[in-house]
Amino acid sequence: MTNQPTPATPAPDLFTWEFATNPYPAYAWLREHAPVHRTELPSGVEAWLVTRYADARQALADQRLSKNPAHHDEPAHAKGKTGIPGERKAELMTHLLNIDPPDHTRLRRLVSKAFTPRRVAEFAPRVQELTDHLIDRFAQQGTADLIHDFAFPLPIYAICDLLGVPREDQDDFRDWAGMMIRHGGGPRGGVARSVKKMRGYLAELIHRKREALPAEPMPGEDLISGLIRASDHGEHLTENEAAAMAFILLFAGFETTVNLIGNGTYALLTHPEQRHRLQASLTTGDSTLLETGVEELLRYDGPVELATWRFATRPLTIGGQDIAPGDPVLVVLAAADRDPARFTDPDVLDLSRRDNQHLGYGHGIHYCLGAPLARLEGQTALATLLTRLPDLRLAADPADLRWRGGLIMRGLRTLPVEFSPVEPVAPVEPVSQ
């Protein structure tokens, strides 16, 4: 193993509440002094943290790093600590975040057509409709919690529509998803129970849709029906694979967007000059700054702090550090995207930043499949908020805000705001109707 030089200052504490509030100084220390750093995680599992941009980009595309937890060189009991709680018992392990080629290639191909630019563009009116309905619910109040009232429900309802979850069942999904992102803030075992309930529902829904599936696909066919059709036409998609695919698209497809909207709005409200630049450009109908701005928000304080788990399948070296077979490797996207070796003034929020090849949605074959949809939702949400509520402002001291616990994601628990009350654009109806 390569020995790192002993730094003059001690290593910062990781994974404390203070660290969760602002991890970036600690990541800067790691980039400089221990860019590939072995640490014990709160779960007790030891893993390597990769913090420099060049090393992170290499690791994300390195096929010697497997996504399959079977390669984890730990006792069997520890393997359940490296994924989503309850997914193993619920038989939901065979999804894109846990498998390698060729199965990964096959399953990704089956769902990729749901996230093409054309399909996402066709979905844009529904995203705008959902956005307006949610704002209508609190527009007359003058106050809101933008996480609970807006950032959380928007992607839940959107991904449910895309998957084909009936509108009358979507509030159940909202409840299960809410438990899943509380990361220990709810009752003990609540996440695993929610995963089990979701698994049971998805199995039943797949069965119902298979029974009612028309002979030929309809325009805009939902994603679960598309998975069933592919399975029935020789793609060898098992029921467990179909349920796991629907589950991970829901799980990965909503929390990232919750955090993109929440973190992005918070960054704009705490950087008034940048926020006013964006509002001015929106009033002219120019979307250029909105597009580059969302990319900058993804880089500056993105929704995914660490990429999901990888496990070395054979000896390799990252950033001069030897990694043994079976070792877990976690790529710290939040650290890589503030690396001064790659980004000019990385700690400065600049919505017009052009050279912005951030890693917020990953890199390589595991690049986020739903990135086009997340970008659409983020752009629509921020543009509509700033346009309809032009004097939106924080209703709390930033020091009093709390960030959700958890290893992979980065997001606020609450985001209280206030604004001048406005009339809704349409009669307020239930969002899922």
Phi, psi and chi 1 to 4 in degrees:
 res  aa     phi    psi   chi1   chi2   chi3   chi4
   1 MET       -  137.3 -178.7 -178.4  -61.6      -
   2 THR   -72.5  134.6  -58.0      -      -      -
   3 ASN   -89.3  128.8  -67.6  -39.8      -      -
   4 GLN   -82.5  142.8  -62.0  -73.6  -10.3      -
   5 PRO   -63.6  147.4   21.4  -32.4      -      -
   6 THR   -76.9  119.3  -57.8      -      -      -
   7 PRO   -75.1  160.8   26.5  -32.7      -      -
   8 ALA   -73.2  -28.2      -      -      -      -
   9 THR  -107.7  147.2   55.5      -      -      -
  10 PRO   -70.2  156.2   25.0  -33.7      -      -
  11 ALA   -64.7  141.3      -      -      -      -
  12 PRO   -73.3  157.5   27.4  -34.2      -      -
  13 ASP   -71.7  135.7  -68.9  -28.8      -      -
  14 LEU  -110.6  151.4  -56.0  178.7      -      -
  15 PHE    66.4   26.3  -48.8  117.9      -      -
  16 THR   -92.1  172.2   63.5      -      -      -
  17 TRP   -65.7  -35.9  -75.6  112.0      -      -
  18 GLU   -65.4  -39.7  -67.4   78.3   11.9      -
  19 PHE   -62.7  -42.6  169.8   83.8      -      -
  20 ALA   -61.3  -34.9      -      -      -      -
  21 THR   -65.1  -42.4  -60.9      -      -      -
  22 ASN  -149.9   89.4 -179.0   14.7      -      -
  23 PRO   -80.4   -7.9   31.9  -36.0      -      -
  24 TYR   -67.8  -36.9  -63.7  104.3      -      -
  25 PRO   -61.7  -39.1  -26.1   36.1      -      -
  26 ALA   -66.0  -39.7      -      -      -      -
  27 TYR   -66.7  -35.0  -71.3  148.7      -      -
  28 ALA   -63.3  -40.0      -      -      -      -
  29 TRP   -62.5  -45.5 -171.4   96.9      -      -
  30 LEU   -63.2  -43.0  -70.9  176.2      -      -
  31 ARG   -57.1  -39.8  -82.6 -164.3  -48.9  -92.5
  32 GLU   -79.8  -42.0 -178.8  176.8   -3.2      -
  33 HIS  -105.9  -30.5  -60.7  -68.1      -      -
  34 ALA  -148.4   69.4      -      -      -      -
  35 PRO   -63.3  -25.9   20.4  -32.3      -      -
  36 VAL  -122.7  102.1 -177.9      -      -      -
  37 HIS  -119.5  126.8  175.3   65.6      -      -
  38 ARG   -87.8  130.0 -170.4  173.6  177.7   89.6
  39 THR  -144.9  158.8 -171.0      -      -      -
  40 GLU   -93.4  125.7 -178.7  175.6  -39.4      -
  41 LEU   -81.2  164.5  -55.3  174.0      -      -
  42 PRO   -55.5  -27.1  -27.9   35.7      -      -
  43 SER   -75.5  -11.3   64.0      -      -      -
  44 GLY    96.8  -11.3      -      -      -      -
  45 VAL   -76.9  137.7  174.3      -      -      -
  46 GLU   -94.2  138.7  -69.8 -167.4   -3.9      -
  47 ALA  -149.8  160.1      -      -      -      -
  48 TRP   -91.7  132.2  -65.9   99.8      -      -
  49 LEU  -103.1  124.8  -58.0 -178.7      -      -
  50 VAL  -106.2  120.7  179.1      -      -      -
  51 THR  -118.6  -16.9   56.9      -      -      -
  52 ARG   -89.3  147.6  -72.2  179.4  179.2  170.6
  53 TYR   -58.8  -50.5 -178.3   91.5      -      -
  54 ALA   -61.8  -42.5      -      -      -      -
  55 ASP   -66.7  -40.0  -62.6  -25.0      -      -
  56 ALA   -62.8  -45.7      -      -      -      -
  57 ARG   -62.4  -40.0 -169.6  175.3  170.3   90.5
  58 GLN   -63.0  -47.4  172.0 -153.8  -31.0      -
  59 ALA   -64.8  -38.4      -      -      -      -
  60 LEU   -63.6  -26.4  -68.9  171.7      -      -
  61 ALA  -105.5    1.2      -      -      -      -
  62 ASP   -80.6  116.2 -163.8  -37.1      -      -
  63 GLN   -73.0   -8.5  -65.0 -172.5   11.4      -
  64 ARG   -76.8  -10.8  -64.3  170.2  -63.8  178.7
  65 LEU  -100.3  110.2  -67.8  174.3      -      -
  66 SER   -88.7  152.2  170.3      -      -      -
  67 LYS   -90.4   -8.6  -62.3  -67.5  -70.0  173.9
  68 ASN   -81.4  118.4 -170.8  -21.8      -      -
  69 PRO   -62.2  -13.5  -21.1   32.2      -      -
  70 ALA   -62.4  -20.5      -      -      -      -
  71 HIS   -85.3    0.4  -68.6  -70.1      -      -
  72 HIS   -73.1  122.4 -173.5 -166.8      -      -
  73 ASP   -86.2   64.4 -172.6   23.0      -      -
  74 GLU  -139.3  162.4  -76.6  -80.9  -22.7      -
  75 PRO   -55.6  153.5  -24.5   33.2      -      -
  76 ALA   -55.1  -35.4      -      -      -      -
  77 HIS   -64.2  -25.8   69.8   84.8      -      -
  78 ALA   -78.1  -20.4      -      -      -      -
  79 LYS   -63.5  -30.7  -67.1 -179.9 -178.7  177.3
  80 GLY   -69.6   -7.6      -      -      -      -
  81 LYS   -92.7    2.8  -60.2  178.1 -179.5  179.9
  82 THR  -112.8   15.0   60.7      -      -      -
  83 GLY  -145.0 -153.1      -      -      -      -
  84 ILE   -82.7  127.1  -59.2  167.4      -      -
  85 PRO   -55.4  130.4  -25.5   34.3      -      -
  86 GLY    89.8  -11.2      -      -      -      -
  87 GLU   -67.8  -30.7   64.7  175.9   -4.2      -
  88 ARG   -69.4  -49.6 -175.1 -179.0  -61.3  -85.2
  89 LYS   -64.3  -31.1  -72.0 -175.1  177.9  179.9
  90 ALA   -84.4    5.9      -      -      -      -
  91 GLU    56.0   48.0  -61.6 -177.3  -27.6      -
  92 LEU  -120.1   27.2  -69.5  170.6      -      -
  93 MET   -80.0  -24.4  -68.2  -69.4  -68.3      -
  94 THR   -85.2   63.2   53.0      -      -      -
  95 HIS  -123.3  176.4   56.7   66.7      -      -
  96 LEU   -62.6  -24.6  -67.8  174.4      -      -
  97 LEU   -83.2   -6.3  -62.6 -175.2      -      -
  98 ASN  -122.0    4.4  -76.1  -19.0      -      -
  99 ILE  -129.8  162.8   57.3  176.1      -      -
 100 ASP  -117.5  169.6  -55.9  -45.3      -      -
 101 PRO   -60.0  148.7  -23.2   33.6      -      -
 102 PRO   -86.9  -14.1   31.6  -36.1      -      -
 103 ASP   -61.7  -39.7  -74.4  -23.6      -      -
 104 HIS   -59.9  -44.1  176.0  -89.5      -      -
 105 THR   -60.5  -44.3  -52.2      -      -      -
 106 ARG   -64.8  -48.4  173.4  175.1   61.6   90.1
 107 LEU   -70.4  -37.0  -65.9  179.6      -      -
 108 ARG   -65.0  -38.7 -172.6  177.3  175.7  103.8
 109 ARG   -61.8  -35.2 -176.4  179.2   66.5 -112.9
 110 LEU   -65.4  -32.1  -69.9  178.1      -      -
 111 VAL  -106.1   -9.9  -64.1      -      -      -
 112 SER   -62.2  -29.8   60.1      -      -      -
 113 LYS   -68.6  -17.4   56.6 -171.2  172.2 -174.1
 114 ALA   -75.7  -14.6      -      -      -      -
 115 PHE  -120.6   22.0  -62.5   99.7      -      -
 116 THR   -67.6  155.6   61.9      -      -      -
 117 PRO   -53.8  -37.2  -28.2   35.6      -      -
 118 ARG   -66.0  -46.1  177.8 -179.8  176.2 -178.3
 119 ARG   -65.6  -39.4 -176.3   70.9 -175.3  -86.6
 120 VAL   -65.7  -40.6  169.4      -      -      -
 121 ALA   -61.4  -37.6      -      -      -      -
 122 GLU   -65.8  -25.7  -68.0  171.9  -10.5      -
 123 PHE   -86.0  -10.9 -160.5   55.8      -      -
 124 ALA   -56.6  -43.8      -      -      -      -
 125 PRO   -59.5  -37.4  -25.3   35.5      -      -
 126 ARG   -66.5  -39.7  175.7   58.0  176.8  161.0
 127 VAL   -62.8  -42.2  172.5      -      -      -
 128 GLN   -64.8  -40.1 -175.4   65.2   63.9      -
 129 GLU   -61.9  -46.6  178.5 -173.0   21.4      -
 130 LEU   -60.9  -43.3  -74.6  168.2      -      -
 131 THR   -59.4  -48.1  -59.1      -      -      -
 132 ASP   -65.3  -41.3  -77.9  -38.5      -      -
 133 HIS   -60.4  -43.1  -88.3  -53.3      -      -
 134 LEU   -66.4  -42.1  -70.9  166.8      -      -
 135 ILE   -65.9  -37.5  -65.7  175.8      -      -
 136 ASP   -56.5  -31.7  -74.2  -14.7      -      -
 137 ARG   -65.6  -29.1  -75.7  179.9  157.4 -174.6
 138 PHE  -122.3    2.4   57.3   77.6      -      -
 139 ALA   -60.4  -34.9      -      -      -      -
 140 GLN   -82.7   -8.7  -68.3  177.0  -63.4      -
 141 GLN   -83.8  -30.1  -61.3  173.5    8.2      -
 142 GLY    83.6   -5.9      -      -      -      -
 143 THR  -143.3  157.4   61.8      -      -      -
 144 ALA  -165.9  159.5      -      -      -      -
 145 ASP  -102.5  106.5  171.8    5.7      -      -
 146 LEU   -67.9  -18.3  -78.7 -173.0      -      -
 147 ILE   -75.0  -58.1  -57.6  -60.7      -      -
 148 HIS   -66.3  -41.8 -179.7  -89.9      -      -
 149 ASP   -87.7  -16.6  -62.0  -31.2      -      -
 150 PHE  -139.3  -62.5 -174.8   64.0      -      -
 151 ALA   -64.7  -34.2      -      -      -      -
 152 PHE   -76.0  -52.4  175.0   68.4      -      -
 153 PRO   -69.5  -30.4   20.3  -30.9      -      -
 154 LEU   -56.6  -56.8  173.8   58.5      -      -
 155 PRO   -69.9  -26.0   21.4  -30.9      -      -
 156 ILE   -62.0  -52.7  -80.1  -71.3      -      -
 157 TYR   -65.2  -35.8  -67.7  129.8      -      -
 158 ALA   -66.0  -47.3      -      -      -      -
 159 ILE   -71.4  -31.9 -161.1   68.7      -      -
 160 CYS   -62.6  -42.9  -80.0      -      -      -
 161 ASP   -60.6  -43.8  -81.9   -3.8      -      -
 162 LEU   -64.5  -41.5 -163.5   67.4      -      -
 163 LEU   -71.1  -30.1  -72.8  169.7      -      -
 164 GLY   100.1   24.8      -      -      -      -
 165 VAL   -74.1  123.6  176.2      -      -      -
 166 PRO   -55.2  145.7  -24.7   34.6      -      -
 167 ARG   -57.2  -35.9  -60.3  -80.7  171.7   88.0
 168 GLU   -70.3  -14.2   62.2  -91.2   20.0      -
 169 ASP  -101.4   -5.0  -64.4  -20.0      -      -
 170 GLN   -70.5  -27.2  -68.4 -174.9    4.9      -
 171 ASP   -68.5  -30.7  -76.0  -24.3      -      -
 172 ASP   -62.7  -43.3  -73.5  -24.2      -      -
 173 PHE   -61.7  -38.1  -96.2   75.1      -      -
 174 ARG   -61.9  -41.6  176.3  176.2  173.6  165.4
 175 ASP   -65.1  -46.0  -68.5  -17.3      -      -
 176 TRP   -63.3  -43.6  -63.0  -30.3      -      -
 177 ALA   -64.3  -37.6      -      -      -      -
 178 GLY   -60.1  -40.7      -      -      -      -
 179 MET   -65.9  -38.4 -179.9   60.9   68.1      -
 180 MET   -67.6  -28.6  -71.2  163.3   62.4      -
 181 ILE   -96.7    5.1   72.5  168.2      -      -
 182 ARG   -78.7  -16.5  -69.4  168.6   75.0  175.0
 183 HIS    49.8   55.9  -61.8  -53.0      -      -
 184 GLY    93.2   -7.4      -      -      -      -
 185 GLY   -79.9  -10.5      -      -      -      -
 186 GLY  -102.4 -168.6      -      -      -      -
 187 PRO   -64.4  152.1   21.7  -32.2      -      -
 188 ARG   -58.5  130.2 -176.4  177.1  179.3   83.4
 189 GLY    80.1    3.2      -      -      -      -
 190 GLY   -63.7  -37.5      -      -      -      -
 191 VAL   -63.6  -48.1  175.6      -      -      -
 192 ALA   -61.8  -39.5      -      -      -      -
 193 ARG   -64.9  -39.4  -74.7 -165.2  -64.3  -87.6
 194 SER   -65.8  -39.8  -67.3      -      -      -
 195 VAL   -61.8  -42.0  169.6      -      -      -
 196 LYS   -63.9  -42.6 -175.6  176.9 -179.7  179.7
 197 LYS   -63.3  -41.5  -71.1  178.0 -177.9  177.6
 198 MET   -65.2  -39.3 -164.6  174.7  -70.1      -
 199 ARG   -61.8  -45.4  169.8   65.9  173.1   90.9
 200 GLY   -62.5  -42.2      -      -      -      -
 201 TYR   -64.6  -44.4  175.3   84.5      -      -
 202 LEU   -63.1  -39.2  -71.7  170.6      -      -
 203 ALA   -60.9  -43.2      -      -      -      -
 204 GLU   -66.8  -41.3  179.1 -173.7  -12.3      -
 205 LEU   -65.6  -41.7 -179.0   60.9      -      -
 206 ILE   -60.6  -41.4  -71.0  168.8      -      -
 207 HIS   -62.7  -46.5  175.9   73.6      -      -
 208 ARG   -62.9  -42.1  -65.7 -156.9  -37.9 -103.4
 209 LYS   -68.8  -36.5  -76.0 -176.9  175.6  -70.5
 210 ARG   -63.1  -40.1  175.9  172.2  -88.3  120.0
 211 GLU   -64.5  -33.0  -68.3  -68.7  -47.4      -
 212 ALA  -102.6    7.1      -      -      -      -
 213 LEU   -68.1  124.7 -163.1   67.6      -      -
 214 PRO   -68.3  161.1   22.9  -31.1      -      -
 215 ALA   -63.1  -36.3      -      -      -      -
 216 GLU  -118.2  144.2  -62.8  -64.2  -31.0      -
 217 PRO   -64.1  141.3   20.7  -30.1      -      -
 218 MET   -89.3  155.7  -55.9  -69.6  -72.2      -
 219 PRO   -58.3  133.5  -24.4   33.9      -      -
 220 GLY    70.4   27.7      -      -      -      -
 221 GLU   -55.8  139.7 -177.1  174.7   69.6      -
 222 ASP   -69.0  163.3   66.4   72.3      -      -
 223 LEU   -69.4  -38.8 -176.1   50.5      -      -
 224 ILE   -64.0  -41.1  -70.4  179.1      -      -
 225 SER   -62.4  -37.5  -65.5      -      -      -
 226 GLY   -64.6  -38.5      -      -      -      -
 227 LEU   -65.8  -41.5  -69.0  173.5      -      -
 228 ILE   -63.5  -44.3  -65.5  168.0      -      -
 229 ARG   -62.1  -41.7 -165.0  178.0  -61.8  -79.0
 230 ALA   -63.6  -41.2      -      -      -      -
 231 SER   -63.8  -40.3  177.7      -      -      -
 232 ASP   -76.2   -7.7  -68.7  -14.5      -      -
 233 HIS  -116.4   34.3  -73.7   77.3      -      -
 234 GLY    92.8    7.9      -      -      -      -
 235 GLU   -84.3   -3.5  -72.0  -77.0    0.7      -
 236 HIS    59.6   45.2  -50.8  -61.9      -      -
 237 LEU   -93.9  113.2 -173.3   72.3      -      -
 238 THR   -74.2  165.8   67.8      -      -      -
 239 GLU   -62.5  -39.6 -179.5 -175.7  -60.3      -
 240 ASN   -61.5  -41.0  -84.4   -7.4      -      -
 241 GLU   -65.4  -40.7  -73.2  175.8  -26.5      -
 242 ALA   -64.4  -44.0      -      -      -      -
 243 ALA   -66.1  -41.8      -      -      -      -
 244 ALA   -65.5  -37.3      -      -      -      -
 245 MET   -65.4  -46.6 -179.1   68.9   73.2      -
 246 ALA   -62.0  -40.2      -      -      -      -
 247 PHE   -62.2  -48.7  165.6   75.2      -      -
 248 ILE   -72.4  -30.8 -158.3   59.1      -      -
 249 LEU   -65.1  -37.6  -71.2  173.2      -      -
 250 LEU   -69.3  -49.9  176.8   78.4      -      -
 251 PHE   -63.8  -50.0 -175.9   80.8      -      -
 252 ALA   -76.6  -21.1      -      -      -      -
 253 GLY   -89.0   -8.5      -      -      -      -
 254 PHE  -113.3  -42.2   84.9   88.7      -      -
 255 GLU   -67.0  -35.3 -170.3  174.1    1.6      -
 256 THR   -60.2  -39.9   51.1      -      -      -
 257 THR   -75.6  -35.9  -51.7      -      -      -
 258 VAL   -52.4  -47.9  173.3      -      -      -
 259 ASN   -74.1  -34.2  -64.8  -14.7      -      -
 260 LEU   -59.8  -47.1  168.7   58.0      -      -
 261 ILE   -68.5  -45.6  -63.3  170.1      -      -
 262 GLY   -66.2  -53.2      -      -      -      -
 263 ASN   -62.8  -40.1  -61.7    3.7      -      -
 264 GLY   -64.7  -44.9      -      -      -      -
 265 THR   -63.4  -42.9  -56.4      -      -      -
 266 TYR   -60.8  -43.4  174.9   69.5      -      -
 267 ALA   -61.7  -41.3      -      -      -      -
 268 LEU   -66.6  -40.6  -68.6  172.9      -      -
 269 LEU   -69.9  -23.1  -65.5 -178.7      -      -
 270 THR   -99.4    3.3   52.3      -      -      -
 271 HIS  -132.1   73.9  -66.9   79.3      -      -
 272 PRO   -59.1  -33.4   16.2  -28.8      -      -
 273 GLU   -63.4  -43.6 -179.8 -176.3   -8.7      -
 274 GLN   -67.2  -39.6  -65.8  -65.8  -50.5      -
 275 ARG   -62.8  -42.4  173.5 -103.3 -170.3   90.2
 276 HIS   -68.2  -35.0  -67.4  144.6      -      -
 277 ARG   -60.1  -44.3  -74.7 -179.7   62.8 -159.5
 278 LEU   -67.0  -43.3  179.9   55.1      -      -
 279 GLN   -61.4  -41.1  -76.8 -179.0  -57.0      -
 280 ALA   -62.7  -40.5      -      -      -      -
 281 SER   -69.2  -34.5   71.9      -      -      -
 282 LEU   -66.7  -33.8  -69.3  172.3      -      -
 283 THR   -67.5  -21.1   60.2      -      -      -
 284 THR   -90.3   -4.9   68.6      -      -      -
 285 GLY    81.7    9.4      -      -      -      -
 286 ASP   -90.3  121.7 -176.8    1.9      -      -
 287 SER   -95.7    1.4   63.6      -      -      -
 288 THR   -60.1  -48.4  -56.8      -      -      -
 289 LEU   -69.0  -31.4 -167.7   62.0      -      -
 290 LEU   -62.7  -43.6  176.1   64.8      -      -
 291 GLU   -67.1  -49.8  -67.1  168.7    1.6      -
 292 THR   -68.1  -31.3   60.0      -      -      -
 293 GLY   -65.4  -42.3      -      -      -      -
 294 VAL   -64.3  -38.6  166.3      -      -      -
 295 GLU   -63.0  -38.8  -61.2  -51.3  -55.8      -
 296 GLU   -68.6  -37.8  174.5   68.0  -12.9      -
 297 LEU   -65.3  -35.3  -66.7  169.9      -      -
 298 LEU   -63.7  -37.1  -75.9  162.4      -      -
 299 ARG   -76.3  -45.1 -177.5 -157.7   68.7   80.5
 300 TYR   -69.1  -45.4  179.7   77.4      -      -
 301 ASP  -153.0   69.4 -163.0   11.6      -      -
 302 GLY   -72.9  169.1      -      -      -      -
 303 PRO   -77.1  -20.9   26.7  -34.2      -      -
 304 VAL  -115.4  112.6 -177.0      -      -      -
 305 GLU   -80.0  -44.5 -169.9  165.0  -18.9      -
 306 LEU  -124.5  137.9  -78.0   72.3      -      -
 307 ALA   -65.1  156.5      -      -      -      -
 308 THR   -66.7  166.9   49.5      -      -      -
 309 TRP   -59.0  141.7  -65.8   83.0      -      -
 310 ARG  -132.3  152.5  -75.0  162.7  168.1   78.4
 311 PHE  -134.6  129.0  -52.9   93.2      -      -
 312 ALA   -66.8  130.5      -      -      -      -
 313 THR   -95.4  -17.0   58.3      -      -      -
 314 ARG  -156.9  169.9   53.6 -176.4 -174.0  -91.0
 315 PRO   -60.0  139.4  -22.2   33.3      -      -
 316 LEU  -153.0  167.2   71.6  152.0      -      -
 317 THR  -124.6  130.0  -58.5      -      -      -
 318 ILE  -125.7  123.0  -57.2  174.4      -      -
 319 GLY    57.0   35.1      -      -      -      -
 320 GLY    81.2   -0.1      -      -      -      -
 321 GLN  -105.2  128.0  177.7   67.1   58.7      -
 322 ASP   -77.1  133.0  -65.2  -25.5      -      -
 323 ILE  -115.2  129.2  -50.8  -67.3      -      -
 324 ALA   -87.8  152.1      -      -      -      -
 325 PRO   -55.0  137.5  -23.2   32.9      -      -
 326 GLY    90.2  -12.4      -      -      -      -
 327 ASP   -72.5  135.7  -79.8    0.3      -      -
 328 PRO   -74.3  141.9  -13.6   28.5      -      -
 329 VAL  -127.3  127.6  174.3      -      -      -
 330 LEU  -118.7  118.3  -69.7  167.2      -      -
 331 VAL   -85.4  122.1  177.0      -      -      -
 332 VAL   -89.8   94.0 -172.2      -      -      -
 333 LEU   -61.3  -38.8  -53.9  178.7      -      -
 334 ALA   -63.2  -33.9      -      -      -      -
 335 ALA   -76.6  -44.9      -      -      -      -
 336 ALA   -60.9  -37.1      -      -      -      -
 337 ASP   -79.2   -0.2  -79.7  -17.8      -      -
 338 ARG  -119.7   24.0  -65.7 -125.8 -169.2  160.1
 339 ASP   -77.7  117.1 -171.3  -17.3      -      -
 340 PRO   -65.3  -17.1   21.8  -31.1      -      -
 341 ALA   -71.7  -15.0      -      -      -      -
 342 ARG  -116.4  -34.8  176.3   58.7 -175.3   84.8
 343 PHE  -119.7  131.8  -60.9   98.8      -      -
 344 THR   -69.1  133.4  -56.7      -      -      -
 345 ASP    45.3   61.9  -63.2  -35.2      -      -
 346 PRO   -65.1  -22.9   25.5  -35.0      -      -
 347 ASP   -89.8    5.8  -66.0  -38.4      -      -
 348 VAL  -101.0  132.3  172.9      -      -      -
 349 LEU   -84.0  115.4  179.7   68.1      -      -
 350 ASP  -131.5  100.5  177.9    6.3      -      -
 351 LEU   -63.6  -18.1  -61.5 -174.9      -      -
 352 SER   -96.8   10.5   59.2      -      -      -
 353 ARG   -57.9  129.1 -171.3 -176.5  -63.5  -92.1
 354 ARG  -100.6  -48.0  -66.8  -73.2 -177.0  174.7
 355 ASP   -80.5   83.2 -178.9   19.8      -      -
 356 ASN  -135.0   63.1 -164.4   -1.4      -      -
 357 GLN   -83.6   64.6  -63.2  -63.8  -46.3      -
 358 HIS   -70.6  167.0   63.6   76.5      -      -
 359 LEU  -108.6   20.5  -60.1  175.8      -      -
 360 GLY   -56.6  -30.2      -      -      -      -
 361 TYR  -110.2   19.2  -75.0  123.1      -      -
 362 GLY    87.7 -162.0      -      -      -      -
 363 HIS  -166.1  150.0  173.3   65.6      -      -
 364 GLY    85.4 -159.0      -      -      -      -
 365 ILE   -68.6  -17.3   63.9  170.4      -      -
 366 HIS   -99.4   15.6  -70.0  -77.6      -      -
 367 TYR   -52.8  138.4 -178.2   83.2      -      -
 368 CYS   -55.0  119.1  178.8      -      -      -
 369 LEU   -64.6  -35.3 -168.6   65.9      -      -
 370 GLY   -90.5   13.4      -      -      -      -
 371 ALA   -55.9  -42.4      -      -      -      -
 372 PRO   -60.3  -40.1  -24.7   35.0      -      -
 373 LEU   -68.6  -42.3  177.9   60.4      -      -
 374 ALA   -61.5  -41.1      -      -      -      -
 375 ARG   -63.1  -43.1  -75.0 -173.8  168.6  101.6
 376 LEU   -59.2  -47.6  168.1   66.8      -      -
 377 GLU   -64.7  -41.5  -67.8  173.5  -23.3      -
 378 GLY   -64.1  -46.5      -      -      -      -
 379 GLN   -63.9  -43.9  -69.3  176.6   15.6      -
 380 THR   -64.7  -45.2  -56.2      -      -      -
 381 ALA   -63.1  -48.7      -      -      -      -
 382 LEU   -68.5  -43.2  -67.6  173.5      -      -
 383 ALA   -63.1  -41.5      -      -      -      -
 384 THR   -70.7  -41.2  -52.0      -      -      -
 385 LEU   -58.5  -50.6  -87.4  176.9      -      -
 386 LEU   -70.1  -25.7  -64.9  178.2      -      -
 387 THR   -82.1  -45.6  -58.7      -      -      -
 388 ARG   -81.3  -28.1  -68.4 -169.2   55.0 -171.9
 389 LEU  -123.3   71.5  -51.6  174.6      -      -
 390 PRO   -65.1  -24.0   20.9  -31.9      -      -
 391 ASP  -103.2   27.1   63.3  -13.0      -      -
 392 LEU   -52.8  134.2 -172.6   71.6      -      -
 393 ARG  -150.8  156.6   54.9 -164.1  178.7  -86.9
 394 LEU   -64.2  141.9  -83.4  175.5      -      -
 395 ALA  -111.9   24.3      -      -      -      -
 396 ALA  -153.1  156.4      -      -      -      -
 397 ASP   -69.6  130.5 -172.4  -40.5      -      -
 398 PRO   -52.6  -31.4  -28.8   35.9      -      -
 399 ALA   -66.8  -19.2      -      -      -      -
 400 ASP   -91.5   -9.0  -66.5  -27.7      -      -
 401 LEU   -74.0  147.0  -63.5  178.0      -      -
 402 ARG  -120.0  142.4  -67.2  -66.9  176.8  -96.7
 403 TRP  -102.2  143.7  -63.5   77.9      -      -
 404 ARG   -64.6  141.7  -70.5 -165.2  -59.9  -86.6
 405 GLY   -71.9  172.2      -      -      -      -
 406 GLY   125.2  155.1      -      -      -      -
 407 LEU   -89.3  -41.1 -173.7   65.7      -      -
 408 ILE   -88.8  -48.5  -58.0  -62.9      -      -
 409 MET   -90.9  157.9  -59.8  -69.1 -175.5      -
 410 ARG  -130.8  116.7  173.0  166.0  171.7   78.0
 411 GLY  -162.5  155.9      -      -      -      -
 412 LEU   -77.8  146.0  -73.7  160.1      -      -
 413 ARG   -71.4  -44.5  -70.8  179.4  177.6  -90.3
 414 THR  -140.7  158.7   61.2      -      -      -
 415 LEU  -144.3   81.0 -176.5   56.6      -      -
 416 PRO   -71.1  132.7   22.5  -28.9      -      -
 417 VAL  -135.4  163.3  -64.5      -      -      -
 418 GLU  -138.2  160.8   55.3 -171.0   11.4      -
 419 PHE  -169.5  167.2   47.9   87.6      -      -
 420 SER   -71.9  125.7  -61.8      -      -      -
 421 PRO   -58.3  143.0  -22.4   33.6      -      -
 422 VAL  -134.8  157.7  -64.3      -      -      -
 423 GLU   -73.5  143.5  -67.7  -64.4  -39.0      -
 424 PRO   -65.4  155.1   21.8  -31.1      -      -
 425 VAL   -78.1  -16.4  -62.0      -      -      -
 426 ALA  -154.0  162.0      -      -      -      -
 427 PRO   -53.6  135.2  -24.0   33.6      -      -
 428 VAL   -77.3  123.4  177.3      -      -      -
 429 GLU  -126.4  162.9  -59.7  173.4   -5.4      -
 430 PRO   -56.5  134.4  -24.4   33.9      -      -
 431 VAL   -62.0  -36.3  175.3      -      -      -
 432 SER   -87.0    8.4   58.2      -      -      -
 433 GLN   -91.8      -  -63.7  -60.0  -49.4      -
